[in-house]
């Protein structure tokens, strides 16, 4: 029995995913992936594991999702951004994004089992594409423009 004057309130739990991602630029396009069972395309990346730095997570996720071995020393921080979750798996995300130009000597990306497809998303005009993640449209694109990368 609750004491008089006390109320039991149920507050919805807000889930914000702590992520890291890589924005690989090829000209005015960036590499995006689509995970199985989702409709949005997103930057290669994922959850930061306990004890892992955002940079280490971004490198690991690129290796796991598209089989790219990225040298952490070549990745530059673009920023840490808050955005709406693209695939309804959380209320929002906080994502550390690292950027690097595509190296034409690299092999083509090879999607792993959780990745259905990858694409080179043209950054000019992609804001009108409903498949694009809020992180790219609302945060990454403006940051790339500010830094003169596109």
RACORMO-V366781 format. One record per pair of residues at least 24 apart in sequence whose C-alpha atoms are under 6 Angstrom apart, sorted by the first residue. I is the first residue (numbers start at 1). J is the second residue. Records with the same first field share a line. If there is no record, write none. Layout:
BEGIN
I: J, J
END
This chain:
BEGIN
15: 90, 91
16: 92, 93
17: 93
18: 47, 94
19: 46, 47, 48, 95
20: 45, 46, 54, 57, 58, 95, 96, 97
21: 45, 58, 97
22: 58, 97, 98, 99
23: 99
24: 99, 100, 101, 102
25: 101, 102
26: 102
28: 123, 150
29: 120, 121, 122, 123
30: 120, 121
31: 119, 120
32: 118, 119
33: 117, 118
34: 115, 116, 117
35: 114, 115, 116
36: 114, 115, 116
40: 131, 132, 133
41: 131, 132
42: 133
65: 111, 112
66: 109, 110, 111
67: 110
75: 99, 100
83: 135
86: 133
END
